[in-house]
Amino acid sequence: MKLFSKKEEKKTDLQKVEERREEVLSAGRKFKYPLQMTKHRIVINTILIAVVVIGIIATSFWLALYKFGMTDELLFRMTKFIPVAVAKVDGEDVRFSDYLMFYRSSVQSIERQSSQVDNESSIDDLRSQYKRAALDEAEKYAYAMKLAKEQGIEVTHEEIDAEFSRHLSVGGVERSEESFMKIIDENFGLSKSEYERMLYLTLIKSKVETTIDVTANETANKVEQMLASNGGDYSAVANSLGEAVVYEETGGLVSNKNIDGGRATEASKLEVGGQTGKFISMNADGFYFVKLVAKTEGEVNFVSIKVPFTEFSKRMENVRESNGIVEHISIDTGEEK
């Protein structure tokens, strides 16, 4: 029996091209899919490494702030951009950056002198006391901002600029912004933006105090009326109102740059026998009235009446006594607060 083989059909050029194309593609798939898997692993590994690094940085940041109580420059700068809280006051966050700002500005002097002091434990005790005072201060301003929100009180950029300009001429001496900020930097280690933050907090607290303290406002009105009717006899007004006011005499000439809440500065603007109207102290702790007794080119002698603010302190104390303050750090001052 004769065997016949089927004659192969002749392939067209197009079929040959298609077959060759499929061969090339098949060979390429052997390399394509392993490469895709490799890229996938690289992306996953990169994400995992980034997460780990971020986690390490975040943990280190948390430990430095909350566990070890570090206060260095880098952490201070970081807390200005990362809104972390050092405490809560009646539900209001206390900004870590505010706490560090108060602490670093108050501790600046002893930091400069620490190399000259042999007793390092005394320096550490002072640092702890400054930390405690700074945290108390930051808590007060946070509570003031809470009350400001409730009262609809705001501070504008224009008000901050005006207050900054007023500080440039404290003591009756006009200073340039450059020279003034050099003094602030050398003595408190504050930049202009940080100093403006302090002004903002002071203005907020001042506005809150004058809004909520009905008693202080009523007393200040009485002082104005009495001074107008008795020819400016400050001593007589103080005797009449008793503990509601604080009467002070310089007892002689003092520098018109005296740090006294702005009284010396205001007195230097008066003529002898002249009186100021009611004004708020620069540290926002009450109303002042000042009468100039005598002055020279750089000194003043004056009497003053202060109407202290008390309502804010009472409310703050009530919050503290009701355990409305939660602190996220521990400060050991060696004595019970």
C-alpha positions as CSV (number, residue, x, y, z in Angstrom):
1,M,0.0,0.0,0.0
2,K,1.4,3.3,-1.0
3,L,1.5,6.0,1.5
4,F,0.8,9.6,0.5
5,S,1.7,12.6,2.6
6,K,-0.5,15.7,2.4
7,K,1.1,18.4,0.6
8,E,1.6,21.5,2.8
9,E,-0.3,24.5,1.8
10,K,1.9,27.4,0.7
11,K,1.8,30.2,3.3
12,T,1.2,33.8,2.3
13,D,3.6,36.6,3.3
14,L,1.0,38.0,5.7
15,Q,0.6,34.6,7.5
16,K,4.4,34.4,7.8
17,V,4.5,37.9,9.3
18,E,1.8,37.0,11.8
19,E,3.5,33.8,12.9
20,R,6.8,35.7,13.4
21,R,5.0,38.4,15.4
22,E,3.4,35.8,17.7
23,E,6.8,34.2,18.2
24,V,8.4,37.5,19.3
25,L,5.5,38.4,21.6
26,S,5.6,34.9,23.2
27,A,9.3,35.3,23.9
28,G,8.7,38.8,25.3
29,R,6.1,37.6,27.7
30,K,8.7,35.5,29.5
31,F,10.4,38.8,30.5
32,K,7.5,41.1,30.7
33,Y,5.5,39.6,33.6
34,P,8.5,38.9,35.9
35,L,9.5,42.6,35.4
36,Q,6.0,43.8,36.3
37,M,6.1,41.7,39.5
38,T,9.5,43.2,40.3
39,K,8.2,46.8,39.9
40,H,5.2,45.9,42.1
41,R,7.5,44.7,44.8
42,I,9.6,47.9,44.6
43,V,6.5,50.1,45.0
44,I,5.3,48.1,48.0
45,N,8.8,48.1,49.6
46,T,9.1,51.8,49.0
47,I,5.8,52.5,50.7
48,L,6.7,50.2,53.6
49,I,10.0,51.9,54.1
50,A,8.4,55.4,54.0
51,V,5.8,54.3,56.5
52,V,8.5,52.9,58.8
53,V,10.6,56.1,58.5
54,I,7.6,58.3,59.2
55,G,6.7,56.1,62.1
56,I,10.2,56.5,63.6
57,I,10.2,60.2,63.1
58,A,6.7,60.6,64.7
59,T,7.6,58.3,67.6
60,S,10.9,60.3,68.2
61,F,8.9,63.5,68.0
62,W,6.4,62.2,70.5
63,L,9.0,60.9,72.9
64,A,11.0,64.1,72.7
65,L,8.0,66.3,73.6
66,Y,5.9,64.2,75.9
67,K,8.3,61.7,77.5
68,F,11.7,63.5,77.8
69,G,10.4,67.1,77.9
70,M,12.9,68.4,75.4
71,T,12.7,72.1,74.5
72,D,15.3,72.7,71.8
73,E,15.0,75.0,68.9
74,L,14.2,72.3,66.3
75,L,11.3,71.0,68.3
76,F,10.0,74.5,68.9
77,R,10.1,75.2,65.1
78,M,8.3,71.9,64.4
79,T,5.5,72.5,66.9
80,K,4.8,75.9,65.1
81,F,3.9,73.9,62.0
82,I,2.5,70.7,63.6
83,P,-0.5,71.7,65.8
84,V,0.1,69.4,68.8
85,A,-1.3,70.1,72.2
86,V,0.5,70.2,75.5
87,A,-2.7,70.3,77.6
88,K,-6.4,70.9,77.5
89,V,-8.3,73.6,79.4
90,D,-12.0,73.2,79.6
91,G,-11.8,71.3,76.2
92,E,-9.6,73.9,74.5
93,D,-6.2,72.7,73.2
94,V,-3.1,74.4,74.7
95,R,-0.7,74.7,71.8
96,F,2.7,73.1,72.5
97,S,4.3,76.0,70.5
98,D,2.9,78.6,72.9
99,Y,4.2,76.7,75.9
100,L,7.7,76.4,74.4
101,M,7.6,80.1,73.4
102,F,6.9,81.2,76.9
103,Y,9.4,78.8,78.4
104,R,12.2,79.6,75.9
105,S,11.7,83.4,76.3
106,S,11.8,83.2,80.1
107,V,14.8,80.8,80.3
108,Q,16.9,82.7,77.8
109,S,18.9,84.6,80.5
110,I,19.9,81.5,82.6
111,E,20.8,79.6,79.4
112,R,23.3,82.2,78.6
113,Q,24.8,82.2,82.1
114,S,24.6,78.4,82.6
115,S,28.3,77.9,81.7
116,Q,29.3,80.4,84.4
117,V,27.3,78.6,87.2
118,D,28.9,75.7,89.0
119,N,25.7,74.3,90.6
120,E,24.0,72.5,87.7
121,S,21.2,71.2,89.9
122,S,20.2,74.8,90.7
123,I,20.0,75.5,87.0
124,D,17.9,72.4,86.5
125,D,15.6,73.5,89.3
126,L,15.2,76.9,87.7
127,R,14.4,75.3,84.3
128,S,11.7,73.2,85.9
129,Q,10.2,76.2,87.6
130,Y,10.2,78.1,84.4
131,K,8.5,75.2,82.6
132,R,5.8,75.1,85.2
133,A,5.2,78.9,84.9
134,A,5.3,78.7,81.1
135,L,2.6,75.9,81.1
136,D,0.4,77.9,83.5
137,E,0.7,80.9,81.3
138,A,-0.1,79.0,78.1
139,E,-3.1,77.4,79.8
140,K,-4.4,80.9,80.8
141,Y,-4.1,82.2,77.2
142,A,-5.8,79.0,75.8
143,Y,-8.7,79.5,78.2
144,A,-8.9,83.2,77.2
145,M,-9.1,82.1,73.5
146,K,-12.0,79.7,74.4
147,L,-13.8,82.6,76.1
148,A,-13.1,84.9,73.2
149,K,-14.7,82.4,70.8
150,E,-17.8,82.3,73.1
151,Q,-17.9,86.1,73.2
152,G,-17.2,86.6,69.6
153,I,-14.1,88.5,70.4
154,E,-11.3,88.9,67.7
155,V,-8.0,90.6,67.3
156,T,-7.1,92.1,63.9
157,H,-3.7,92.4,62.2
158,E,-4.2,96.1,62.5
159,E,-4.5,95.9,66.2
160,I,-1.4,93.8,66.5
161,D,0.5,96.2,64.3
162,A,-0.7,99.2,66.5
163,E,0.4,97.4,69.7
164,F,3.8,96.5,68.1
165,S,4.3,100.2,67.2
166,R,3.3,101.2,70.8
167,H,6.0,98.9,72.1
168,L,8.6,100.5,69.9
169,S,8.2,103.7,71.9
170,V,8.0,102.3,75.4
171,G,9.7,104.7,77.8
172,G,9.2,107.6,75.5
173,V,12.1,106.5,73.3
174,E,11.4,106.0,69.6
175,R,13.2,102.8,68.4
176,S,13.5,101.4,65.0
177,E,12.0,98.0,64.4
178,E,15.5,96.6,63.8
179,S,17.0,97.8,67.0
180,F,13.9,96.8,69.0
181,M,13.9,93.3,67.6
182,K,17.6,93.0,68.4
183,I,16.8,93.7,72.0
184,I,13.9,91.2,72.0
185,D,16.1,88.6,70.4
186,E,19.0,89.1,72.8
187,N,16.9,89.1,75.9
188,F,14.1,86.7,75.0
189,G,15.2,84.8,71.9
190,L,12.0,85.7,70.0
191,S,11.6,86.4,66.3
192,K,9.2,89.1,65.2
193,S,6.4,86.5,64.4
194,E,6.8,85.0,67.8
195,Y,6.7,88.4,69.5
196,E,3.6,89.2,67.5
197,R,2.1,86.0,68.7
198,M,2.6,87.1,72.2
199,L,1.0,90.4,71.5
200,Y,-2.0,88.6,69.9
201,L,-2.4,86.5,73.0
202,T,-2.1,89.5,75.3
203,L,-4.7,91.5,73.3
204,I,-7.1,88.5,73.3
205,K,-6.8,88.1,77.1
206,S,-7.2,91.8,77.6
207,K,-10.3,92.0,75.5
208,V,-11.8,89.0,77.3
209,E,-11.0,90.5,80.7
210,T,-12.6,93.9,79.9
211,T,-15.7,92.1,78.5
212,I,-16.4,89.6,81.3
213,D,-15.2,91.6,84.3
214,V,-18.3,93.6,85.1
215,T,-17.1,94.5,88.6
216,A,-13.8,96.0,87.3
217,N,-15.6,98.1,84.7
218,E,-18.0,99.4,87.3
219,T,-15.2,100.2,89.7
220,A,-13.2,102.0,86.9
221,N,-16.3,104.1,86.2
222,K,-16.5,105.1,89.8
223,V,-12.8,106.0,89.9
224,E,-13.3,108.3,86.8
225,Q,-16.3,110.0,88.4
226,M,-14.6,110.5,91.8
227,L,-11.4,111.9,90.2
228,A,-13.4,114.3,88.1
229,S,-15.4,115.5,91.2
230,N,-12.5,115.8,93.7
231,G,-9.9,117.5,91.6
232,G,-7.8,114.4,91.0
233,D,-7.1,113.4,94.6
234,Y,-6.0,109.8,94.0
235,S,-5.3,109.1,97.7
236,A,-8.8,110.1,98.7
237,V,-10.3,107.8,95.9
238,A,-8.2,104.9,97.0
239,N,-9.2,105.4,100.7
240,S,-12.9,105.5,99.7
241,L,-12.8,102.4,97.5
242,G,-10.5,100.3,99.8
243,E,-9.5,96.9,98.5
244,A,-11.3,97.3,95.2
245,V,-8.3,99.3,94.0
246,V,-4.6,99.5,94.4
247,Y,-3.0,102.9,95.1
248,E,0.7,103.5,94.5
249,E,3.2,106.4,94.7
250,T,6.7,106.2,93.2
251,G,7.9,108.3,96.2
252,G,10.4,110.0,93.9
253,L,11.7,110.1,90.4
254,V,12.0,106.8,88.5
255,S,13.1,106.0,85.0
256,N,10.4,106.6,82.4
257,K,11.5,103.2,81.0
258,N,10.4,101.6,84.2
259,I,8.7,98.2,83.7
260,D,5.4,98.8,85.5
261,G,2.7,97.9,83.1
262,G,3.1,101.1,81.1
263,R,2.5,103.6,83.8
264,A,5.9,105.4,83.6
265,T,5.5,105.6,79.8
266,E,2.1,107.1,80.1
267,A,3.2,109.5,82.8
268,S,6.1,110.7,80.7
269,K,3.6,112.0,78.1
270,L,1.8,114.3,80.7
271,E,2.6,117.7,82.0
272,V,3.0,118.1,85.7
273,G,-0.4,117.7,87.4
274,G,-1.9,116.1,84.3
275,Q,-3.8,112.9,84.4
276,T,-4.4,110.0,82.1
277,G,-7.8,108.5,81.4
278,K,-8.5,104.9,82.0
279,F,-6.1,102.6,80.2
280,I,-5.3,98.9,80.3
281,S,-2.0,97.8,81.6
282,M,0.5,96.3,79.1
283,N,0.3,92.9,80.8
284,A,-3.5,93.1,80.7
285,D,-4.1,92.6,84.5
286,G,-6.2,95.7,85.1
287,F,-7.2,99.3,84.4
288,Y,-4.7,102.1,85.4
289,F,-5.1,105.8,86.2
290,V,-1.9,107.9,86.4
291,K,-1.2,111.4,87.6
292,L,2.2,113.1,87.0
293,V,3.8,114.7,90.1
294,A,7.1,115.7,88.5
295,K,9.5,114.8,85.7
296,T,12.9,115.4,84.2
297,E,14.1,114.5,80.7
298,G,14.3,110.7,81.5
299,E,12.5,110.3,84.8
300,V,9.0,110.7,86.2
301,N,7.3,110.9,89.6
302,F,3.7,109.8,89.6
303,V,0.8,108.4,91.6
304,S,-1.5,105.7,90.2
305,I,-4.6,103.7,90.9
306,K,-5.1,100.2,89.6
307,V,-8.4,98.5,89.2
308,P,-7.4,94.8,89.0
309,F,-9.2,92.3,86.8
310,T,-10.5,89.4,88.9
311,E,-13.2,87.6,87.0
312,F,-11.0,85.8,84.6
313,S,-8.8,84.4,87.5
314,K,-11.9,83.2,89.3
315,R,-13.2,81.4,86.3
316,M,-9.7,79.9,85.6
317,E,-9.5,78.7,89.2
318,N,-13.0,77.1,89.0
319,V,-11.9,75.2,85.9
320,R,-8.8,74.0,87.7
321,E,-10.7,72.9,90.8
322,S,-13.2,71.0,88.7
323,N,-10.4,69.1,87.0
324,G,-11.0,70.9,83.8
325,I,-7.3,71.0,83.0
326,V,-5.6,68.0,81.5
327,E,-1.9,68.2,81.0
328,H,-0.1,65.8,78.6
329,I,3.4,66.3,80.1
330,S,4.7,66.0,83.7
331,I,6.8,68.8,85.2
332,D,8.7,68.0,88.4
333,T,9.3,71.2,90.3
334,G,10.1,69.4,93.5
335,E,7.0,70.7,95.2
336,E,3.3,70.0,94.9
337,K,1.5,72.5,92.6
